[in-house]
Amino acid sequence: MKNKTTIFRLSVLLVILLCGARPGTSQTIRYVKAIAEGAADGSSWSNASSDLQQAINNSTSGDEVWVAAGEYQQPIYNFFSMKEGVKILGGFPNSGNPTIADRTPLSGNTTILKGNQKSVIRNDNNGLTSTAVLDGFTITEGRPYGDAPPLENGGGIYNSEVSPTIRNCVFSNNSATYNGGGIFNNRSRPRIENCSFINNEARSTNGGGAADVYSMATYVNCYFSGNKARYYGGGYYAMASNSGTLYPAAVQLINCVLANNYATDNGGGIGIVGGGAAQFLSVINATIVGNTSGGAAQGIYLNNSGSTNLNVYNSIIYNNNTVLGTSSTMTQTNCLDGVDPLFATGYTLSAISPARNGGDNNFVPANISTDLAGNPRIMGTAVDIGAYEFDGALPVHFGTLNASVKNNSLHVEWTTESESNNDHFNIEISGDGQQFTNVATLQSKAGEGNSAALERYEWHSPITEWSQIFSLAMAPLFFLLVGSFLKRKKIMALLFSGLLAIVPACRKTTADLQESLKVFVRIQQVDKDGEATYSKVVQATIND
């Protein structure tokens, strides 16, 4: 009797482990294509819906909407809206049965959200937090004309009193009557990552690329170019509150390029106005170059009636200038202002750039691990100044890096395009993308550490060996435990027959597993002199 009770308890434990740590909840993925297929109910790619907004509306917190490459547009005078807790993911191929690993949101499989005489997306006090995610879209041709203020703001996206996460998006050719041609944030706290703002316009007022009014937004690895504003902030505009304690502004721009933007009045790159109490805005590792305006301030314009403080760290300000107005203060630390940064291609650094190793690591936020190009943010002893880290003289040029969990093993594969004086590689893994542990070492395949040819490396190990690093449902250990109690094969067969009938109904999807199991991987390269550099950080995909 005791053995039967033990077997029952262990059976329940196994079901809980396989179903995940969220009893009673399950994730649904809804599939959307530009042209509906099959039953058009969004239950699979073969039954994809063509109504993106309906798929979003039908979703609940924890669900995902997967959107295939193509163009999507609401009926005239309508707009899309996000939903709290729902991830909206673009960049999937529009044929076959693609998985999350097949997404290419910024390189092919372009997924376009197109405006129709309104903002492309309007999130108006609809309860969004950081768990509402928009990832992998081109947002274009938003034109909110004819709406009553403030709805004529935000050509691409209008956010009011919300805090969504927006990643891997391109805002292009949007315009607003007032503020924020690309995006407008009012009393909001969005996090915007890996996005480009290209050729957007604020026709009557401020912030051609983006505008934040009384907001606490964060922009990471973003690119602003070719944007225009009637008054201030061709690339970016912020307005601090006149009652600062009520709506404080604490905007951050990190690893951003603001180049070749224009403002008719002042602040072709950045324009900041307003403020009654102390407001703090930070620009960290930015490249602000070649912006123009019709007034005195081409690069940065800061003017207010209060005491707005702009802190600029590790940044390049070149071929445009800065003008401070009454009561305004700007602190520059470890910046190149007016000094030729000696760019290589675009706004990347040449080998002789004075920006190399010129920054202060203490100003790089702890959660920032890459630069605008996706390379490690700190490669040498000190961070480089500007949005890009110099990588032209690295002993190893990494090619691809892929990591996946399959068949209960962690698989890591990478290539090098060239190696010089290289000794070995250390494979490092993490459960949070911040604290890494060295788990294996592979020697260089290059003869004497030098190679100009493509070299391929791979490594795999049972995932259970590293369970102390990240959270895992330890199902394999459970099976061993059950085996010690089961003496007869007949009992074993009956138990697992029952389990097999239960588990499929609650089994997590691949996307669900990838959300709950976080495995981050990077490669440390060590040369023969003991110097080390790092690859980019990737998150392992989960394969059934």
N, C-alpha and C positions, 0 to 999 in steps of 0.2 A: 504493500500500500504506500509505503514511504517513497519507493522508487517511482510509482505512478504520479504521486503528487509533485515530485521533483521534476519529472518529465513534463508535466503540464505547465509548471511555472517556467521552465526553460523554453517551452514552445511559445508561450506568450511573450517572453523576452525576445525571442528571435523575430517574431512578427513586428514588435516595436522597433527593433534595430533596422529591419529591412524597410519598414514604412517610414522611417525617419523619426526625428525627435519632436515632430509637431502633430500629435494625435488629433484626429478629426479634421485635419486640413489637407488639401491637395492642390497642386498647381495645375492650371489649365493653360495650354498654349493654343492661341487662335491664329490661323494662317490666312494671309491676305495676299492677293495678286491683283494686278491692274485689270485683268480679265478673269472673271469668276470661272471656276471649274467644278464639274461634278454636281454635287448637291448644293454647292455654294453656301454651306453652313459654317465654314471656317474650321471644321474639325480636323482637317489634314491638308497637306498640299494638294492632294488630288480632289479635295472638296473645298478649295480655297474660296473665301468670300472676296468680293471686290469693294465692299463697303468698309473702309478703314474705321470711320468713326463709330459705326455700329459694333465692330469688333471690340473697340475700346470700351464702349458703353456696356457691352455684355460681360466684360471682365470684372473680376473682383481683386482685392489686394492680394498680391503674390502671383497673379497671373502674368503672362507675357503675350504680346502680340508680335508675331513674326511677319515682316513685310518684304515681299520679293521686289527685285529691281523693277522699275517702271515709274509712271507718273500718276499721281493721285491729286484730285482736286474736288473740293466741295461744290455744291450748286452755288450759283451766283448769290452774293451777299451773305454767304455762310463761311464758316471757319472750322478748323479742327480744334479740339480741346483734349488735354491730357486728363488722366484720372489717378487719384491717389493710390499708391502701391502697385501700379501697373507699369511694367517695362514695355516700351514700344521700340522694337529693334528693326532697323532697316539693313540693307546691304546683303540680302540673301539672293542667290541665283534664282531666276524666274523659270527654271525648268528642273526636272528631276525631283529628288526628295532630299533637299539639302538639310544638314544639321547645323548646329551652332558653330562647328569648326569650319564650315564653308562660307561664313560671313566675310565679306571684304568691304566694310563700310566706307573706306577712304581710298580704295584702289580697285575700281570696277564695281559692277552690280549697283550702279547709281540708283538710289531710291529718292524720288523727287516729290516733295509736297509743294503744291503750287497754289498761290492765292487766287481769289476770285472777287476782287473789289472790296476785300476786307483784309485784316491781318491773316496770315496763313494759319497761325495758332493763337488762340486767345484763352488764357488761364486767368479768369477774373474771380479771385477770392474763392476758389473751388477746393481749398483744403489740401493743396499739394505740399508734401514734404520731400526730403531727399530720396525717398523710396519710389517716387514717381520719376521715371527715367525716359528720356528721349535720346536715342543713340543710333547714329548712322544714316542721316538724311541730308539732302540738299533742300534748303528752304528758300523759295524764290517767288518773285513777283507778287509779294504782299503789297496791297495798296489800300489802306483803310481811309478812304476819302469819304467825306460826307457824314461821318459819325460825329456825335456830340462829344466834346472833350470829357474825359481824357481818352476816349476810345480811338481818337485819330493818332495816337502814339503807337509805336511798335509795328513797323511794316511786316517784319518776319514773325516775331513773337511778341505778344503783349502779356506781361505778367503783372498782376496786382495782388499783393499780400499773399504770395505763395513762395515756395522754396524748392523747386524741382532740380533735378540733376540733368544736365544737357551735355552730351558727349559726341565727339566725332561727327559734327555737323558742319555744313557749309551754308552760310547766309549770303546770298548773292542777289543783286538787282532787286532789292526791296526798297520801298520808300514810305515815309510817314509824313503826314502833314506837319506834325509837330516834332516830338522827340523820338529818337531811336529808330533810325531807318531799318537796321537789322534786328535789334531786340530792344525792348523797353521794360525796365523793372521799376515798379513803384512799391515802396515799402516791402520789399521782397529780399530773400536771401538765397538766390540760386547759386549753384556751382556749375561753372561752364568750362569744360575741358576739351582740349584738342579740336577746337573749332576755328573756322576761318570766316572772316567778315570782309567780303569783296564787293566793291561797287554798290554800296547801299547809300541812301540819301535821306537826311532830315530836311525837308524842303523849306520849312518856315522857321525852325528853331535849332535844336542842338542834338549832337550825337549821331553822326551819320552811320557809324557802325553799330554802336551800342550806347545806351543812355541809362543811368541809374539815378533815380530820384528818391531820396530818403531811404536808400537801400544798403544792404551789406552783402554785396555780391563778391564772388571769387572767380577770377578768370585764370586758368592755368593752360599753358602751351597753346595760346591763341594767336592768330595772325590777322592783323587789320591792314588793309591796303585798298586804295582807290575809293575810299568813302568820302562823302561830302556833307557839310552842315551849313545852314544859313548863318548861324551865329557862332557858337562855340563847339569845340570838340569834333573835328572832322572824323577822327577815328573813334575816340571815346569821350564821353561826357558824364560827369557826376555832379549832382546838386545835393549839397549837404542841407540838413534841416535848419530852419530858422528857430526851432526849439529843440536843440540838439539832443537833450536828454530823452525826448519823446521818440524821435526817429533818428537815432545816431547813424552816421555813415562810417563804415569801416571796410571800404572796398580794397581788394587786393588784386593786382595784376602781376602774375608770376610767369616768367619765361615767355613773355609776349613780344611780338614784333609789331610796331606801329610805323608804317612806312608809306610815304606818298599819299597821304590823306590831305584834305583841304577844308578849311573853314573860311567863309566869307569875312567874318569878323576876326576872331582870335582863336588860337589853339588848334592848329591844323592836326596835330597828333592827339593831344589831350587837352580838354577844357574842363575846369572845375570852378564852380561858383557857389555862393550862398554860405550859410553856416552862422548860427547864433552862438552856440557853445563850441567847445573844442571838438573837432572832427579829425579822425586820423585815417588817411588814405595811404596805402603802401604800394610802391612800384618796385618789384624785385626781379633782378636779372632780365630787364627789358632792353630792347633795341629800338630806339626812337630816332628815326632818320628820314631826311628828305621830305618832311611834311611842310606844307605851305599854308599861308593865310593872307587875307587882305589887310590885316592889322600888323601890329608889332611882334606878336608872339606866334611863331610858326610851329615850334615843337610842343611846349607846354604853356598853358595859360592858367594861372591861379589867381582868382579874385573873389573876395567875399566881404560881407559886412561884419563877420564874426572872426573866428580864429581857427580857420581850417589849416591843418598841418599836413603837408605832403612830404612823405619820407621816401626817398629814392635810393635804392641800394643796388650795388653791383650792376649798374646799367650804363648803356651807351647812349649819349645824346649828341648827335652829329648832324651837321648840315641843316640844322634848325635850332632855334633858340628858345629861351625860357623867359617869361615875364611874370613878375609877382605883383599883385595888386595890394591895396591897403589891408593891413592886418593879416596878411597871408605870410606863411613861413614855409620854406622848403628846405629840408635837410638832405644833402647828398653825401653818401658814404661809399667809398670805393667805386666811384663812377669815372667814366671818360666823357667829359663834357667839352665839346669843341675840338677834341683831339682826334685825328684821323685814326680810325680803328684798324685800317688796313685789312679790309674784307677780302675774302677769297671769292667764292661763288655765292651770289645773292648776298645774304647777310651773315654767312658763316665766316669763321676766322681763318686767316692765313697763318702760316708757321711763325711769321715775324710780327704778328699783331701784338700791340701793347696790352690788349685785353686778356691775354693768356695768363692764367694763374694770378690774376690781379684782384680777384674778389675776396670776400670774407665769408668763410663757410658758415659762420654763426647766423648769417641772415637768410640762409636757405632753409625753408620750412622742413621739418622732420619728415613730412609725408611726401616730399618732392624728390623723386629718385631719377628722373630723366629730364633732358632738355627738350627744346621745341622739336628737334628731329627724332626724338625717341632714344637718343644715346644717353649713357650714364651722365648725370648732372655734374658729378665731380670725378674727374679722371686722374688728375695729378694730386699734388699736395693741397692746392687751393682751387676753388671754383673759378672758372673764367668769367669775365665780365660780359654781360649781354645774354641774349636768349639761347645762344648756341655754345656748346662746349667744343673746343678744338679737338679733332680726331684725325688730322692728316698725317701725324707721325707716330701713330700707335704701332707697337711691335706686332700686333695681330689685328687684322681687319675681319671682324665677324661677318658672316653671311646670314644664313637663316638660323633661327633657334626655335625649336618646338618641344613642348612637353605635353605628355598625356598620361592619364591613368587608365589602364586597360588590363584585364585579366589579373586583377589584384596586384599589379606592378606599376611602378612609376617609370615611364620611358622618357628619356631625354636625348634629343638628336640636335646636332648643330654642325655648321660648316664654317670654315675659315677661307677667305679669299686670298689671303697672303699671311705669312708668318715670318718674323725676323727676330732672331736671338731668343726664340721661345723655348721654354723648358717643359711646362706642364699646365694642365687646367684643373681647377678645383670646382666641383659641382656643389652649389650651395642651394638649400631649400628653406622655405619659410612658410609659416601659416598665416602671416599678416602682411607680407610684402615689405616689411621694415626690418625685422630681426632675422638674420640668415644664419644657418648652420652648415658647415662644410661636411658633406656626407661621402664624398668620393674624390679620388684623384686619378686623372688620366694623363699619361705622358704624351707629348707632342709627337705626331707622326712625321713631321717635317725633318728631313735629314739635317742634322746638326742645328735644328731649330729654325731653319730657313726654308721657305717655300714660296713660289709665286703661283702655284697651282691650287685648285680647289681641293681642300682636305675635308673628309667627312668623319664625324665622331658620333658615337652612340653609347648609351649606358642605360641599364635598367636594374631595378632592385625591387623585391617585394615591398609593397606599401606599408605592411605592418611593422617593418623595421624602423619606420620613422614616425610612428603614430604619436610619439610624445611631442612631436613638433607641431602637428596640426590635428584637428578634431576628426576622428574617424569612427564609424560604427564598426566595432570589431567583430563582425560576423564570423570570420574564420576561426577565431578563438572560441566562439560559442559552439561551433560544430565540434571542436575537439572536446569541449566540456560535455556536450550531450553524449558523445561517443563513449565517454568513461562510465556513464550511467546505463547505457543500453547494452544489455547482455545478449539479447536475442535479435537476430536479423529480422524476424517477423515484426517485432515492435518498432524497429528502426524504419522498416518499410511503411508501416501504417502511419507513423508520425510524419514522415516526410511527404507521404501522399496527401495528408491533410494540409500540411504547410504549403505545398505546391498549389493547392486549390485556393488558399487564402491570399498568398503573397501577390499574385498578379493583379488583384483588385486594388491593392494599395501601393504597388511598386512605384518608386519615384521615376520620373522621366530623367533623361540625360541632363536637361537644363536644370531640373530641380537639384540633382546631385552636384552639378557644377556650382550652384548657388550655395549649397550647404557645406561642401568640401572645398576649402581654399588651399591650393598648393601653388606656391610661387617658386620660380626657379631662375637663377642667374648663374653665369659662368665667370669665375675669376681666372684670368690668365696671368701666369707668373713667368717672367723671363729669366734668363740664366744669371742675371745680376740681382735677382730677388725682387725686382720692381713688379708691381701688379696693376692690372687694369680690369675693368668689368664689362661684360656684355650688358645688353638691356635686360630688364626683368620681364618675364612672361608668366602668365597664369596657366597652369596645366588644364587641358580640356579633359572631360570625363567621357569615356567611350564605353557603351554597354558591351 
